[in-house]
Structures are given as structure tokens and as C-alpha cells.
Amino acid sequence: MTPHGDDLDRLMAVMQAGFDPAYGEAWNRRQVEDALLLGQCSYGLAAAHGGEPAPGEAAAGFYLSRHGYEEAELLLIAVDPAQRGKGIGGALLTRFAAEARERGAQRLLLEMRRGNPAETLYRRFGFEQIGQRPNYYRTPDGSRIDAVTFACICP
């Protein structure tokens, strides 16, 4: 799925604002472009009202996902810090799940760094921990943080 018009610019603006650089979780523009060219990845944008932004309207959040046989993986999701607490993350997860269901997914997956405050949102949507990668993330001070894998049945 290739981005439409200025979608990639809007997605990257949220990427830069939404991820703490201390953890190195944000992707660069080339990584996003390459993922979308593969054909198994898709994205969604949300405006401040939670729905899709109109042409030229700023994005307040986005998700990037990968779809495979009966599974969909949430690769990235972010909401601009100035727009958090308005339900945008929940709206994006709902759209991700609906898109996955339309593609035949029966299970949703995601991975996050341990301690990520988004865990509360994921658990509210039915995600449960199924695994971990010890010491996966490295912080600027050299300490390591586990990655935690979650899954849920596609609603």
C-alpha cells in the first residue's frame, strides 16, 4: 500500500512527535516507505476528532501494520503528545482491528517495550502477553529493556 498525497508527511510528523528518542523506536521515512512498498503493510491516519483526516488536515495519530495468513501485526502506533487522552489511540486500534478482520485475520499481534504506558490501552482491547525478548531495547545510558509480545483474538 503506497501512501496517498501528503499522508507520508503527516505520518512522519506524528512519528517525530510521538516517540521518545531515548528508546529508538521511531522509524525513519525510508523504513516506512519500504514497508509500505512490500504490499503486506498498510497504515491508517487519524485527525484530532479520531476519524480520518481531510486532505491537508494534520494527522493526530497513525498506525502501521503488517498482514499475513490469519494474523495482523501492529508494527507502530503513535498519537501526537498534544492530542493524547482524547481516544485517538483507541480509534486507531479499532480501525486496525476492523481492517485486519476484513483481510481475514483471526489474531492480532504487537510488541512493545516493557513499561510502555500504552500497555493499558492494549489490555483494554483484549491483548494479553504471550512472550518477551529479554534486553531487546537499549537506552542511551546503555541499560537494556525487555520487549513484550502481546496477542488477542481479532474482535
C-alpha positions in Angstrom: 0.0 0.0 0.0 1.6 3.2 -1.1 0.7 6.4 0.8 -1.7 8.9 -0.8 -0.6 12.5 -1.4 0.8 14.0 1.8 -0.1 11.0 4.0 3.6 10.0 4.4 4.5 13.6 5.5 1.6 13.6 8.0 2.5 10.1 9.3 6.2 11.2 9.8 5.2 14.4 11.6 3.4 12.2 14.2 6.3 9.8 14.3 8.7 12.5 15.2 6.4 14.0 17.9 5.1 10.7 19.3 8.1 8.6 20.0 10.7 9.3 22.8 14.0 9.3 21.0 15.6 7.7 24.1 14.3 4.3 23.1 15.0 4.4 19.3 11.5 3.1 18.4 10.7 5.6 15.7 11.2 4.6 12.1 12.8 6.9 9.5 11.0 7.8 6.3 12.8 5.2 4.2 11.8 2.4 6.6 8.2 3.4 6.4 8.3 3.8 2.6 10.0 0.4 2.2 7.5 -1.4 4.5 4.5 0.1 2.5 6.0 -1.0 -0.8 6.1 -4.6 0.3 2.3 -4.9 -0.2 1.6 -6.7 3.1 1.8 -3.5 5.1 -0.8 -0.8 5.5 -1.4 2.3 7.5 -4.2 4.5 8.9 -4.2 8.1 10.0 -6.5 9.8 12.5 -7.3 13.5 12.9 -7.8 15.2 16.3 -11.5 14.1 16.1 -10.5 10.4 15.8 -11.7 10.0 12.2 -9.6 10.1 9.1 -8.2 13.5 8.4 -9.4 15.5 5.4 -7.0 16.3 2.7 -4.5 18.8 4.0 -5.6 18.3 7.6 -2.9 17.4 10.1 -2.8 13.9 11.5 -3.0 13.4 15.2 -2.1 9.7 15.1 -1.3 6.8 12.9 -0.8 3.1 12.8 1.4 0.9 10.6 0.5 -2.8 10.3 1.6 -6.0 8.5 -0.8 -8.6 7.4 -0.1 -12.3 6.9 -2.0 -15.6 6.9 -4.8 -15.3 9.5 -2.7 -12.7 11.5 -2.1 -9.0 11.6 0.7 -7.3 13.4 0.6 -3.8 14.7 4.1 -2.6 13.8 3.8 1.0 15.1 1.1 3.2 16.6 1.5 6.8 17.8 -0.5 9.7 18.8 0.9 13.3 18.9 1.5 14.1 22.6 -0.6 17.3 22.3 -3.6 15.1 21.3 -3.3 12.3 23.8 -6.1 11.5 26.1 -8.8 12.1 23.5 -9.5 8.5 22.4 -7.4 8.7 19.3 -5.3 5.7 20.2 -8.5 3.6 20.8 -10.0 4.8 17.5 -6.8 3.7 15.7 -6.8 0.3 17.3 -10.4 -0.2 16.4 -9.7 0.7 12.7 -6.6 -1.6 12.7 -8.7 -4.5 14.0 -11.5 -3.8 11.5 -9.0 -3.7 8.6 -7.4 -6.9 9.9 -10.8 -8.7 10.1 -11.6 -7.6 6.6 -8.3 -9.2 5.4 -9.2 -12.5 7.2 -7.1 -12.1 10.3 -8.1 -14.2 13.3 -5.4 -13.0 15.6 -3.7 -9.6 16.3 -0.1 -9.3 17.5 2.0 -6.4 18.7 5.3 -6.0 20.5 6.3 -3.1 22.8 9.0 -2.2 25.3 8.3 -3.2 28.9 6.9 -0.2 30.8 5.3 1.4 27.7 2.3 3.3 29.1 0.2 2.1 26.0 0.0 -1.3 27.7 -3.1 -0.1 29.5 -4.8 0.6 26.2 -3.7 -2.7 24.6 -5.0 -4.7 27.6 -8.3 -2.8 27.4 -8.6 -4.0 23.8 -8.1 -7.7 24.9 -4.4 -8.1 24.3 -2.6 -10.5 26.6 1.1 -11.1 27.0 2.3 -14.2 25.1 6.1 -13.7 25.3 9.1 -11.5 25.7 12.5 -10.7 24.3 14.9 -10.1 27.2 17.1 -7.0 26.9 15.8 -6.2 23.4 15.8 -2.3 23.6 18.9 -0.3 24.5 18.6 3.1 26.1 21.2 5.9 25.6 22.7 5.1 29.0 23.4 1.6 27.9 20.8 -0.1 30.0 18.5 -2.7 28.4 14.7 -3.1 28.5 12.7 -6.2 27.5 10.4 -6.3 24.6 7.0 -7.8 25.4 4.8 -9.6 22.8 1.0 -9.4 23.1 -1.8 -11.1 21.1 -5.6 -11.1 21.1 -8.3 -12.8 19.1 -9.4 -10.5 16.3 -12.7 -8.9 17.5 
